[in-house]
Amino acid sequence: MGASPSPLEVTAPLAVRFPDGRRRAVIACFPHPRGLLVFSPFWDAGPGGVMVLEGDILGDGPWKVGEAVVSVAGCHGTDPQIAADLAAWRAHVAAHPDPDALRAAVLAEAERLGARDAAAP
């Protein structure tokens, strides 16, 4: 694949909303040949932590990707579970002895899963 993929520039926490109403926090996302590769907090702790949202990436934020919508996570209690998930992830990163290793692991997994270099949607 050549150069490592770069995560989309994220200036605020993101969340994805699925057609069935489920929501999930997003800590990193990458363009992918089939759509958008998204990582949830603690993505490597079990199945479903990394997924490809299939479809074209449309919009300027929020973004529609297939049937899913990626948007800035609600602030201060509008989605308590998303806020809790993101807070737990931030605490994990802050307490980690090598936060750069966490980022490198995300980048390596993104590359392994076929993410491509591209600008933010």
Legacy VTK file of the C-alpha trace (Angstrom):
# vtk DataFile Version 3.0
C-alpha trace
ASCII
DATASET POLYDATA
POINTS 121 float
0.000 0.000 0.000
2.910 2.416 0.144
2.632 5.253 2.658
0.654 4.764 5.842
-2.873 6.109 5.689
-3.560 9.299 7.581
-6.639 9.632 9.759
-9.190 12.175 8.712
-8.599 15.420 10.505
-10.905 15.376 13.506
-11.242 18.559 15.516
-14.145 17.307 17.640
-15.258 13.879 18.848
-17.361 12.007 16.311
-20.201 9.515 16.458
-21.810 7.291 13.867
-25.564 6.714 13.773
-26.792 3.562 12.080
-30.149 3.197 10.299
-31.564 1.200 13.228
-30.838 4.113 15.607
-27.774 2.639 17.280
-24.931 5.088 17.862
-21.228 4.509 18.370
-18.344 6.796 19.315
-15.579 7.214 16.727
-11.932 7.802 17.686
-10.462 7.614 14.166
-11.684 7.262 10.597
-10.013 6.704 7.260
-11.163 6.748 3.661
-11.518 3.204 2.379
-12.157 1.870 -1.133
-15.635 0.756 -0.005
-16.472 3.873 2.059
-15.183 4.920 5.469
-13.197 2.818 7.943
-14.150 3.792 11.520
-12.561 2.882 14.841
-14.531 2.863 18.089
-12.919 3.405 21.498
-11.138 0.241 22.639
-11.442 -0.997 19.071
-9.148 -3.943 19.707
-11.092 -5.306 22.705
-13.554 -7.352 20.694
-15.505 -7.745 17.487
-17.146 -4.715 15.950
-14.571 -2.194 17.149
-13.494 -1.465 13.579
-15.876 -1.430 10.646
-16.264 -0.186 7.115
-19.271 2.037 6.546
-20.010 1.176 2.935
-21.000 3.855 0.443
-19.955 7.217 -0.894
-18.926 9.856 1.654
-21.317 12.766 1.156
-21.645 16.145 2.868
-19.484 18.614 4.733
-20.303 17.352 8.217
-22.339 15.618 9.173
-21.336 13.083 6.543
-23.623 10.464 5.096
-21.878 7.188 4.301
-24.279 4.700 2.790
-27.104 4.461 5.300
-24.995 5.687 8.251
-24.442 9.276 9.383
-21.163 10.437 10.926
-21.414 13.666 12.909
-19.848 15.589 15.762
-20.734 13.826 19.000
-23.360 15.655 21.034
-22.060 17.752 23.869
-22.859 17.779 27.568
-25.423 15.073 28.047
-27.145 14.929 24.657
-25.797 11.390 24.277
-24.500 10.186 27.649
-23.232 6.820 26.381
-21.190 8.369 23.569
-19.797 10.948 26.021
-18.892 8.202 28.525
-17.222 6.067 25.844
-15.152 9.001 24.595
-14.202 10.066 28.142
-13.067 6.524 28.959
-10.971 6.436 25.798
-9.368 9.827 26.518
-8.530 8.667 30.067
-7.020 5.464 28.658
-4.849 7.406 26.214
-3.782 9.894 28.907
-2.780 7.073 31.286
-1.048 4.970 28.639
2.746 4.841 28.985
3.151 5.280 25.205
0.213 7.080 23.545
2.138 7.123 20.267
2.024 3.313 20.313
-1.783 3.494 20.460
-1.830 5.776 17.423
0.637 3.534 15.604
-1.564 0.505 16.310
-4.594 2.279 14.825
-2.602 3.294 11.751
-1.235 -0.233 11.292
-4.702 -1.774 11.557
-6.138 0.812 9.166
-3.463 0.003 6.637
-3.974 -3.749 7.106
-7.694 -3.294 6.464
-7.089 -1.388 3.229
-7.507 2.271 4.222
-6.165 4.676 1.653
-4.548 8.093 1.845
-7.038 10.821 1.063
-8.220 14.200 2.250
-11.103 14.524 4.665
-14.525 14.282 3.042
LINES 1 122
121 0 1 2 3 4 5 6 7 8 9 10 11 12 13 14 15 16 17 18 19 20 21 22 23 24 25 26 27 28 29 30 31 32 33 34 35 36 37 38 39 40 41 42 43 44 45 46 47 48 49 50 51 52 53 54 55 56 57 58 59 60 61 62 63 64 65 66 67 68 69 70 71 72 73 74 75 76 77 78 79 80 81 82 83 84 85 86 87 88 89 90 91 92 93 94 95 96 97 98 99 100 101 102 103 104 105 106 107 108 109 110 111 112 113 114 115 116 117 118 119 120
